[in-house]
Amino acid sequence: MTQPLRRPLLHKPEVLIVEDDPQIRIFLKAMLTSDGCRIHEAVDGCDGLAQATARNPNLILLDLGLPDKDGIGLIREIRKWSQMPILVISARTGERDKIEALDAGADDYVTKPFVPGEVSARIRSIFRRTSTLKLTDENGVVSFGNIEVRLSTRRVFVRGHEIHLTPNEYKLLEVLLRYAENVVTHRQLLKEVWGPEHTEESQYLRVFMRQLRIKLETDPAHPRHFITEPGIGYRLLMDRDEIR
Amino acid sequence: MKSLQIQARDPAPLLPWLWEFAAAIAIVGLCAIVAVGLQPYLPEANLIMIFLVGVAVIAARFRRQVAIFASFASVLSFDFFCVKPYLSFWISGVEYLITLVVMFAVALLISTMTSRIRREAASAADRELRAQTESMRTSLLSAISHDLRTPLASIGGAAATLRSHWDRLDEPTRVDLLHSISGETERVNRLLHNLLEAARLQDGVRLRKDWFPLEEVVGAALHRLEPQLYGRTISTDVPTSLPMVAMDDVLMEQVMINLLENAVKYTPASTPVEIVANRRGQMVEVEVRDHGPGFGIANRERVFDNFFRGQTDNVRGAGLGLAICRAIIDAHGGTIIAEDRPGGGALVRFTLPITEPPGQTGLAEAFR
């Protein structure tokens, strides 16, 4: 899965920026325009909702700290009628906001102040997941780093050697693959792997994640693929160069 | 300047009045019982001493009025229980009157002096706290004014140069200036983050603990730091056989980030950094080792103080990183120390207590 570092985004995708700070808007607009996006700007939540409805953009870039409306409320309103990708902009220390936004239906987040290249990388991985672009090759095989997952037969190989995963370990890997490159909250993972009645038991999730890392990573303390977002969830990175 | 710590209040402005009186009566009563018990064996003068000890204890713990009351009560009890005729307030001679008056005077003196000493100790502590706050404020202001102004000056200068001289600057110079703008901005941002974090921890650390494998927190820190590591070799030896540890993952990630940032900042770019974790009885022990100049014996304790910075000229920061680490580790019930390694290089070692997660293995099996 090697791709050029700055693979162009979808064909001229429309991105709606909902952000009250004009300086941040200038910067985001310049950056995304140069990445090939068409930009619409909204300065507050009401304007954002109106434009999201009227324009139906390919992606919304939403600042959580808006003057008039709670950003999380806005996500919920949009999710009532649309699955359009939402990328949230959040402050560095706002773990709780991030989790709430993700659980309300946001696709991923970027943290203010931005790490260079992070915003485009996140947008790219959201588009990759939500577009028809497939992770798998024609035989239903996904590979990243030394790891190869054969989805049709549910078998996993590391450097060509088959690794035995328990059913739940495999399920966890599968969910992470489905959201590849995107963060998945503890709650989402627990719900998808163990069912909606187990969404609070994140301790077991960590036990299984630990097992996955021990089995699949070269150095579990310095993982290349199974990345922890402390306080929030996990992210499966396929190709590290893509994010940088 | 002391390091960050969770402020513990004085053991309460003492008990309410009523309780103090009750406690004072109880103590005097106790003295009376002891005195009566020892009466056959000791002369009266020594029995007085027992009551005086009681008065001293009361004066050391309670407010002055209660101590005066206790002095009075002691004299009366002594008279009642230990002076003939027993069990009566009558006294048989003038010499006993003198004894009682002297005893009362001594008791009063003890209680007055004890409360004065206590007041002075309290006000001295108060003065020291004020002085500390004052010096903290001064350091804070100088940190902010210097460490914030310098990068802002270069950001402003670089941006203004780019705007006014755009055409006259060659491409590499423009790129340099742009790099300096983004680099310095990151510096301001880190400084502010550390200042805010330190201020937040000073108010008391609120932990949101859960059980985590240690390697998860180490891995998260390494991942977050990667853009700043510029290919630096960081080796990890964190056995996955270590038990899960109860910790606040967000704060512990901060500890690892601060330690690694320091190790990278203060050592030559070609030298490796090592993270080694082990179990030591009921603790896990984590060491971050580097191959730089070390802390120097004189600094080993001071590095954990607020605003303390290493000697290297080209390193800049607020000097809060290790202070923040100590506050977080202390709150977890662990310890953190800084050392120089025998072969050269610095080492920071912290420990975290191991507690058994409730029914971890059983339920995890059930989940499988």
Contacts between the chains, C-beta under 8 A, distances in Angstrom:
chain1	res1	chain2	res2	distance
A	92	B	193	6.7
A	93	B	196	7.9
A	95	B	250	6.1
A	113	B	185	7.3
A	113	B	186	7.6
A	113	B	189	5.2
A	115	B	227	6.2
A	116	B	182	6.9
A	166	B	368	5.2
A	167	B	368	7.5
A	168	B	367	6.2
A	168	B	368	5.9
A	194	B	367	6.6
A	201	B	363	8.0
A	202	B	210	6.9
A	203	B	210	6.5
A	203	B	211	5.4
A	203	B	244	7.9
A	203	B	357	6.7
A	203	B	360	6.9
A	204	B	363	6.6
A	204	B	364	5.6
A	204	B	367	5.1
A	206	B	211	7.0
A	206	B	212	6.2
A	206	B	213	6.4
A	206	B	216	6.7
A	206	B	244	7.2
A	207	B	244	7.8
A	207	B	360	7.1
A	207	B	364	4.7
A	207	B	367	7.9
A	208	B	364	7.9
A	208	B	367	7.5
A	209	B	216	7.3
A	210	B	213	4.6
A	210	B	215	7.5
A	210	B	216	7.0
A	210	B	240	6.7
A	213	B	215	7.3
A	213	B	216	8.0
A	213	B	219	7.9
A	213	B	240	7.8
A	214	B	240	5.1
A	219	B	236	6.1
A	220	B	215	4.9
A	220	B	219	7.1
A	220	B	238	7.7
A	220	B	240	5.4
A	221	B	214	7.8
A	221	B	215	3.8
A	221	B	218	4.7
A	221	B	219	5.4
A	221	B	222	7.7
A	221	B	236	4.0
A	221	B	237	8.0
A	221	B	238	3.9
A	221	B	240	8.0
A	221	B	275	7.2
A	222	B	218	7.4
A	222	B	219	5.8
A	222	B	222	5.2
A	222	B	234	7.4
A	222	B	236	5.1
A	223	B	219	4.8
A	223	B	223	7.4
A	227	B	219	7.5
A	227	B	220	7.3
A	227	B	223	5.3
A	228	B	216	5.1
A	228	B	217	7.6
A	228	B	219	6.1
A	228	B	220	4.1
A	228	B	223	7.5
A	228	B	249	7.9
A	229	B	220	7.2
A	230	B	217	7.0
A	230	B	220	5.1
A	230	B	249	4.4
A	230	B	250	4.8
A	230	B	252	8.0
A	230	B	253	4.5
A	231	B	208	7.9
A	231	B	249	6.1
A	231	B	250	4.3
A	244	B	227	7.3
